[in-house]
Amino acid sequence: MAATGPKSAKYIFVTGGVTSSLGKGIIASSLAKLLQARGLTVTIQKFDPYINIDPGTLNPYEHGECYVTDDGAETDLDLGHYERFLNRPTSQANNITTGRIYNNVITRERRGDFLGKTVQVVPHITDEIKRNIRLLGETGDYDIVITEIGGCVGDIESLPFVEAVRQLKFELGEKDTLVIHLTLVPYLRSAGELKTKPTQHSVRMLLENGVQPDIIACRTEHPLPQDIRRKIAQFCNVQVSSVIEALDAETIYDVPLLMQKERLDQRALYVLDLYNDKDADLDAWKAFLGRLKNPGDTVKIGLVGKYVELHDAYKSIAESFIHAGAANECKVQLEWIQSETLVDEHHCADVLSELDGVLVAPGFGERGIEGKINAVRFVRERGIPFLGICLGMQMAVIEYARNVMGIQDAHSTEMEPHTPNPVISMMEAQKSVTDKGGTMRLGAYACKLKRDSMAHHIYGKTQISERHRHRYEFNNDYLDAFEKAGLRPTGINPDTGLVEIVELKGHPWFVGVQFHPELKSTVMNPHPLFVQFVKAALTFSQQKRTAQATSGLSTVRVETAEVVD
């Protein structure tokens, strides 16, 4: 007889050693995808060792993009990978930092919850970590909870998390927990050998903290021979079948298939004593990869932003273009363009003239603003497909006010607090806010689309919900003037009346959105705005080539920012 009570979740912990940026999030996401494809319900959470309550106040150059969930949590960018792989939303419970852990404990201490006891890292901090680890597992919604521990084993900041894992392995039982340690097996070209010593030292450090890994995943540039696997197994107290090769991949979306080939999911189920005879159904995933790797055409799209030197600052946007490119069976060649370089209009024209589409990216502050405005003007006047996201949409409004409506001093109060024409202004709810962290308009909000709009055509419905992260908005005092001038507000929040989408009459494809559509694009559900934007860019490219062929003109290569696939 089948059990009718809530599920009892099992826990997988993913730790890392030797160096950061080995790809713990991708390994965790890939394993979760394989287990999900076997019919299991899986979620992933990230525990970050920094003191910030959340990454919302971090400079994008420090930590990459800040990923926002439906419930308004500002989280680590790895949660974007989790959602893109699993096609399931995450929440506040999926990302916990040292700052939040300590904040919770100190708040309880001030409240008197500890009855005068001395509050210490062990047991009070580790107890709070364990409580948060088990939150999702105790909902009864999941068979398996995967917890990624940020940082490297041996970091001072990570010690309480590793200690919490040690305690949980003891408390939950041998068959209810699994530790996967991701490490590096470097290739020394001068010696012509793969070296296992960094892995041995990393595992030894983990053992010193009381945690024996069950599976060792080895990042490597070259295949791991069997003798290397045996050596790692012997020195690290695991079976040879628990040494997994994590070979460098052409794309992160190859990793689930590589992990399936290495039987990572089978090994995890064996260690957790979970019987599952269902083969992982990855047909749809393989179909996506087939379209991704065999494009029929190429489009060049410029990403104009302030933080382009660190591509992770726009990670979700870049991944959304991959999804949309595959949906259109074309390769999206991104041109990463620093907005500060576009302040000179002649250089702006040189850089943008050979592009098939331009996205003006989100951001904060006044640096690079005039370059973004110049970019919007160039594509508006030349009929090049345009998508503006958050600040990008606001720049489109300012550009139109200045150059079409004749409001020369139009601006945003974010950059010019005393502008006489604040076409973009701070939201009323934000005017009394002084704290920076977690105080913006965050999370999913409803939007109603006008039926005769491009937005309605793109989404195929009149009611949508999208994620936000902003303090400033379209100033509704100018609503009628913009509509009469041709820049139509076509998406409105039904509760507040805030403008969410603007689009331009008479332009082939010109859309600005106040929200962040990139945060909801996944492999299995590419976001319609990106899909249609890439489709418009592809049409523009084909028309341009046809016109050039007809007139006998040859294309001239224009040097732009570094081209990155």
N, C-alpha and C positions, 0 to 999 in steps of 0.2 A: 504493500500500500504506500502511495507517495506521501511524503511529508507535507503537511499543510502550514507549518509554522514559517516564520521569517527565515530567509537564507542565513547561513552562518558563513561569513566571508573568510577567505584565506588571504594572506598578505605576502606580497612580493616587494622586497626592498632592493633598490638599485643604487649602488654606491660607485664612486669613481676614485681612481688613483693616478699617480705619476704627474698628470697635468690636467688642467681644466680644458673645456671645449672638446672633449673626446666624443661627445654625442650621447650622453646618458638619456637625454630626452627622446632622441630618435630610437634608441634601443628600447626604452620603455614603451614608446608609442608603437613600435613594430611588434613587440611581444603582445601588447594589448590587442593590436589588430588581428594577430594570428589567433589568439584565444577567443576574441569576439567572433571571428569567422568560423570557429568551431561550435558556436552556439552559446558560449558563456557570456554572462554579463560582467563587464569590466569597467573600472574607472581608474584614473591616474591622478595622483596629487604630487605637488612639488613642495619640498621643505627647503627654504633658502636660509643660509646662515648669516645674512647681513642684519644690521640693527634697525634699518628702516622698517617702519610698520608695513609698508608695501612699496613697490617700485614707482609709485605715482609721482614722487618728487625727484626722482633720479634723472639726471641728464641723459638723453638718448645715447650720447657718446660713451657713457659709463656702463649702460646696461642694455642697450638696444631698445626696442619698442616696449611700450607699456600696453599689455593686452588687457582688454576690458571684457568682463563676462556679462551675461544678461542681468544678473542681480547687482551690477554696479561695482564689482570688485576690480581694483587695479592690480594686475597680476604679472607674473613673469612671462616672457614670450614663449617659454616651453608649453604653456597651456594652449597656445595657438597650435602647436604641433599635435597636442593631444586631441583637440577638436577636429583638426583637419584630417587626422588618421581615423579616428573613431566615428566621426560624424555625429557626435553627441555633445551637448553643451556642458560646460564646467561651471563652477560657482565659487563663492568665497571659500568654501571648505576645501577646495582643491589646491590652494596656494597659501602656505603659512610661512612666516619669517621668524627669525629669532626675536626681532623687535615686537612682533605680535605676541609671541609666547611670553616674553618678559613683561610686556604691558598687561597681559591678562593676569599674571601671577602678582604683580605689584598692585594692581587694582584690587584684587582679592585680599591682599595683605592690608591695604589701607582700610578695607571694609571690615577687617577683623575676622576674616574667615578662618585664619590659622590659629586662632585662640592664643595668641601670644607666643607661639613657637618661633624658633629661629628659622627663617626662610632661606633655603640653600638650593644650589644647583641640583644636587641629589638629596632628597627625592622630589622637591617641589617643581623645579623646571622640567626635569625628565618626566614627571607624572603629567604635566601639562602637554608636553610633546606627545606622549603616548595617548592621551585623551583625544588630541586632534587627529592622530593617525587613525584611531579607531572610529571616529565620528561617521565617516562614510560607510564603513563596514557594518556598523550597527543599525543602519537604516533598513536592512533587509532587502535592499535593491540589487546587491552585487554578489556575484560568486567570488570575484577576486578584486582586491584593491592593490594597485601598484603604487608604491611610494618612492619617488626619486629624491635622494638626499643630495642637495647642492654642494658645490665645492669639492675639495679633495680630502681623502682620508689623510689625517695628519695635520690638517689645518686646525688651529686653536678654535675657530668659530664652529667647526663641525663636531667637536667632541661630544657635546650634550646629545646631539642627534644620534650619533653612533652608539652612545651609551643607552639611549632609549631603545634602539634596535636590539641591542644585546639583552636588555630586560624583557622585551616583548618576545623574543625567541624562546626565552625561558618560561615566560608566563603562558604563552599561547600553545606551546607544544611543538614537537618536532615536525609534524606533518602539516601544520597550519601556517608555517612561515618559510620563506625562501629568500636567500640573499644572493643577488647577482652583482659581482664586482667587475666593473669595466676598467680595463687597464690598457697600457700601451706596450706593444712589442716592436721597438724601433728596428729599422734596417740600417746598419752601418755600411755605407758604400765602400769605405776604405778597406774594411775587413771582408766585405761580401757576405755578411751574416746577419741573421735576425738575432736580437739579443733579448733574453728572458729575464735578465737581472732586475730591470725596473719593475717588472711584474712581481718577481719574488719579494722585493723590498716592500712593494705596495701591499701585498697580501700579508706580509709579516707585520706591518704596521697595523693592519686591520685586526690581526690575531692578538696583537698586544693590547688592543682595546676590547678583547673578549668576543670578537665576532669571527666565526669561521664562514667564509663564503661557500655557497653550495654550487654555484656556477661561476666560471670566470670567462668573461667575454673580452677578447683580445683585439683591440684596434690595430690594424697592420696595413702596410702598403703592399705586402706580398703574401701569397698563400702560406698558411702554417703547415709545414711538413709534420708527419705523424711523430717523428722523434722529438720535435719541439713541443708538441702537445703533451707527449709522455713526460718530458722533463718538467713542464709547468705543473702537470698533475701531481708528480712525485713531490715536488718542492712545496706545493700549495695545498696538499691534503684533499684533493678531489679526484674523482674518477676521470679517465681520459675523455669519456663521452660528455663530461661537464666542462671541457675546455672548448669554447666556441670561437670560431674565427669571425671577426667583424671586419671584413675587408672594405677598403675604401670603395665607395659606390659612385656611379655616374650621376645619380640623383638620389636624394633622400628617400624617394618613393620606391626605389629598388630594395631598400633595406628589409622590408617585411619578407620579400621573396628570398633574399639571401639568408635571413634568419630561419625561414622555413626549410631551406636546403640544409642548414646546419642543425635542424631539428631542435631548435631552442624551445619551441612550444611543447614538443613531446617531452623533453627533459624536465621542463618546469612542472608539467602535469604529473610526471612520475615522482618527482621529489615531494610534491604536495599531496600525493596519494589521491589524485582525482582521476576517476575513470571517465574517459571520453573517447569514443570510437568514431567520432565524426571527423571527416577530413575538412580542413580549412577551405572554405569556399571563397576563393580569391579571383573568380572569373571577371567580375566587374572591375576589380583593381588592375588585373592584367590588361583588360581592354583599355583602361585609362592610360596605362604605360605604353601600350601599342600606339595610341594616338599621339602621346607625348613625344615618342622617339621617332615617329615617322610622319613628320608634318608635311603637308602638301604645299605650304607657302610660308613666307616670313613677313612679319611687320615690325617696323621700328617705332617704338614708343618711348618718348622722353619722360622720365620721372624727375620733375623739378622740385627740389627740396633743399632744406637747410642742413641736413645731416647726412648727405649722400656718401661722405667718406667712410661711414660705417653702415654697410648695407643692412645690418640687423636692425637699424633704427626704423626701417620700413619693411620688416620681414613679412608681415601679413600681406602687404601690397604686392611684393615680389611673388609670393606664393599664389596669390589670387590670379596674377597674370599667367602663371604656369597652368592653373586649373582652366582658366578661360581660353588660353591658347590651345590646350588639348581639346576642349569642347568645340573649337572652331577648326581643328585639325591644321593649325598653323603654329609656327614658332614665334614667340614674342621676344624680340631682341630689345632688351631694356638699355636705354642710354641714361646713365646716372648724371644729372646736370645740377651743379651747385647754383642755387638761385642768385647768389651774390655776383656771379659772373655775367648775369643777364641784365645788369643795370645799364650797361651801354646798349642802346637799341640796335646799333649796327651788328654788334657781336651777337646779340639775341637773335637777330634775323639769320645770321650765318649758322648758328647752332641749331635752330629749330626748323629751318627751311626744308631739310631732307627727311623730316620725321613724318610718320603716318598718323600719329596721335600724340597728345600731350596730357599727362596727369600732373596737376599741381597738388603737392602733398600737404598733409597736416603739419602743424608745428605751433610754436609759441614764441612771442617776442617779435621785435621789429627788425632784426637782422635778416637781410635778404628779401624784404617785403617788396621793394620797388622792382626787383628782378622778377618776382612772381607776377606782379601786375603787368610788366612788359610782356611776359610770356603769354598771359591771358589775352592781351590785346592782339598780339601777333596771330595767334590761332583763331581768334574771333574774326579778324578781318580777312583771313585767308581760307576760311572754311575748313580748317583742320579739326578733326574730332577732338573734343576736350572733355575731361572729367576733373572736377575740382572736389576735393574731400576736405571737409571741415574748414580749416584756414584757407584752403584752395578755393572753396565756394565763396568765402568772404572776400577774397581777393578779386574774384569774378564780379561780385557786386560793386566793389569799390571802383574797379576798372570801368565798368559800364556807366556808373554814375559820373565819373570824371570825363570820359572820352566820348560818350554818346549823349548823356543827359545834360552835359555842360556844367556839372557841379564840381568845379575844379578842386575845391578843398574837401571833398568827400573823403572820409577816412574811418578807421575803427578807433574807438576809445581805448583799445588795448595799446595801440601804438601812439595815439595822439589824444590824450584824455580831454583836451579842451577844444577839439575840433568843432567848428560851427555846424558841420553837417555830418553827424555820426550815423552813417548808413548802417554801420555795424556797432552795436553797443552792448554793454554788460547786461546780462539778464538781471531782472529785479531781485530774484532770489539770491543772487550772488553778491549784491552790493554791500551787504552787512557782514560778509564772510572775511575773516582775517587769516585763519589757518590755511595753509596750502594743501595739505595732504587730504585726499578723499573728500574734497568739498565741491568739486565741479558737478555739472550735470552728467551723471554717470549711469551707464546701463541701458537696458532696452526701453524704448518708448514707442508708442503707437504713432502712425502717420497715415493720414487720409489723402489719397491721390485724386486729382481731377481726371475725369473720364476721358477727356479729349487731349490728354497730355502724352508726351513721349514716355514719361515715367510710368503711366498706366499701361502703355504698350509694352514696356520693358518687363514689368512685374506680372502683367496679366491679371491684376486684381486691384481693388481700390483701397484695401486695408493692409498695411504692412507694419512690421515691427523691426526697428534697427537699433544698434548700440551707439551710444553717445559718449563723448568726453570733451566738454568745452565749457567755457564761462561766458562767451560772447555770442551774440545772435544777430540775425537780420532785424533791423529796426522797423517795426510795423508802421511807424509814422510815415514811412516812404513807400508803403506797399502799393498804393494806387498809382503813384508816379512811375514806379518801375514797370508795373503791368501795362500802363499806357505806352511806355517807351519801348516795350517789346521783350523785356526780361521778366518772364512769368513765374511767379511762385506757384508751383503745381503740387507741392506736398506740404500739408499743414498738420501740425499736431492738434488733434481734435479737442484736447483738454485745455491747452494753454494758448492756442492760436499761433504758436511759433512757426516760422517758415523753416521747412526741412529740406525742400528741393526747389531749385530754380532752373529754368531752361530757356533757351533763346529761340525766339521765333525766326524762321527763315534760315537758320544755320543747319547744316547736315546733321550734326550731333554735338550738342553743347549742353552739358548737365553739370550742375553743382549741387552737392549734398552736404548738409550740416553734420550728418552722422558718419560712421565709419563702416562702410559695407564690407571692407576687407576682413573684418573680424568674424564674418559669418560665412565666408567662402571655404568649402571643404572639397576634398577629392571627389566625393560622390555627389556633392551639390554645389557646383561652382556658382558664384554669385551672379545673378542675372545682369546687374549693372556692368560688371567686368566682362561678361560674355558678350553683351551687346556693344560695349565700347570697343572691344577687340574686333568684333564683326564689322563695326563702322570703320575702324582703322584699316581693316583688310580691304573693304570696298573702296576706300579712299586710295589705298596703295594701287589697287588694280586699275582704277580709273586714271590715276596719274601715269601709270606705265603705258596704258593704252593711248593716252594723249601724247606721250613722248614718242611712242612708236609711230603714231600717225603723222606727227610733225617732223619726224626724223631727228629729233633731238636726242642727245646722249646724256645720261645722268652724270653729274659731277660729284665726286666724293667730298663731303664736308667734314672736317675734323670736329668731333664733339667730345663729350666726356667719355671716359673709359667704357667700352662696351662689355657688358656682363650678361651672360645667358640667364 
